[in-house]
Amino acid sequence: MSKNDQGGRSLSPRTGGPVDEPGDRTLRDPIAMAVEIISGEDPSIAELVAFRRQPIDLKAAARNAKSLSNEEFRLSLSKELGDRDYDFACAGLKIMSLSLVALTAIWPADDLEGAEAKLALAEQTGALHHRRDKTYVSTIDATLARRIRWKRAAFAVPELMLPPAPSAPQGDSRGLSAWPLERWDLTQGLELRGGPPAYAHTQVTAWVAFAKAAPDLDNLLQRARKMFETCDRLIALAQRGPENASELMVAADAARIAGYLAAAQVMIWPVHDRAALAIKKEIVALINLRGEIGDPVHMQAAVRHVTADAAWVKSLPADARDRLNFDWSELV
């Protein structure tokens, strides 16, 4: 098992849970925090390169995504809150969790720490297809199969960068009760998924406010388009062979990542009116187009994956899930 000693920039919220760290407790969208390095809609090459090279702590993001998801489930079991506050507090937890999921999935696996974070989060989030007994007749439907495929693609990492899994205990081995089963245990140290709320019941007002502070979806759509156009233009310029071609390619990768993060934000936030639905459909068409261009599959799949999970945000109207089944290209 590897040890996370990178000291990368953690964009995870301060939840008050067992993996809490001292610092600012203001609830902020982690995707918006990640792109703060890029100023405005017309970033410079230097800003894009700095954005791409910032040390994102994907393990912290994955752990807090799981912690927030657990707390959302615990809060949903609580009967002490009013229905409206309950819905929006759960929505805030879910939105924050999905934002961290999107960040973990979209950000490239530059090292083993990032790869471990992606693989561990894939086991703990989204559509789960558990191993079946051979005597059990599988009844998986097309919708679930599609969600499982999106999740596998969203968290895929290059196999050659992974070392062997932890070895099995030998004859003289001890400490068997805590023998590692995988490279990195995402759930170690987190509150159990069920039971009473761990911390959100004391922060209901803050989570309700966060859930209601939806970003400007149209601005995010325009940002995604601008970033994708910037990415394509920088790649074309780099292919002409200038002296700074490698720097242009790094900047192009940064613009692509920023575009996908903006697209994920649009699909995560549960704004559910006619204008918002139209914007979300434009994001679907935009991501389908990026599939034709040949963008990394994990980035395309990440947007589809969080879209499917965002349909379960509790502040959405009861019939919203049926309307949020968008038609995606099958290229991914």
C-alpha positions, 0 to 999 in steps of 0.5 A: 500500500502506498502512503500519501505524502505529496502534500498536494492542494486539498480542495475538499470541504471541512466537514467536521468528520473524522478526516477533518483538517483545520482551516476555513469551514466555508462551504465552497464548490471544489470545482470552482476552487480548482479553477481559481488559478484561471482568471476570467474567460481569457486565460494566458498560457502561464495561467493554464500551465499553472492550473494544470501543474497545481498539485491536486490531492485526489486522495483527499478529494476521494475520501471527502466525496465518500464521507459526504455521500455517507453523511447524506445517507445518514441525514436522509434517515433522520426524521427530526428535520423539516421536509424542506430543510431536509431536502436542501441539506441532503442536496447540498451534501450530494452536490459537494460529493458529486463535485469532488467525484467529478474532480477526481475522475476528470483530473488525469492520473499523473502518479500512483496516488491519483490512480489509487484515488480513482480506483478506490472511489470507483469501488465506492460510488455510482452504480454498483454491480456486485459479484453474483453467485453463479446460481443467481440469474442476472437481470441487469437492465440496459440502463444499469449496464450503461451506468456501470460502463460509464463509471468504469470508463470515468475512473479508468487509469493506465494499467502499466502505472499500477504496482502489484496488489498487496501480497497475501499473508505467508506462514509466519505473517501476523496482523491478519485482522488488518491485512490490506486487501487493496492498495488504498482503503478509501473507507478507513477512518470514515464514519460508517454509512448508516446510523444517525448524522455525524455532523450535518445536523448541526450545519443544516443552515449552511448546507441549505444555503450552499444547495441554493447558491446555484452557479450561473449555468449559462455562464458555465456552458459558455466557459466550457465552449470557450475552453474547448475552443482554446484547447483545440486552437492551442493543439493546432498551434503546437503542431506547427512546431514552435519552440514552446510547443510542449508548453502549449500542449500542457496549456491545451490539456489544462483548457480541456480539463477546465472545459470538462469541469465546467460541463460537470458543474452544469450537470451536477447542480439541480436547477430544474426549469426550462432554461436549465434543462435546455442548457444541460441538453446543450452540454450533452450535445457538446460532450457528444461532439468532443467524443467525435473529436477524440477527447480522453474517454475518462473525461467524457465518461466522468460527465455522464457518470455524475449526470446519472448520479445527480438525478438523485439529488433530493431537492429535485422535483419528484418527477425530475428523474424521468426528465433527466434521462438525457440521450448520449452518444454511445461513442464512450 
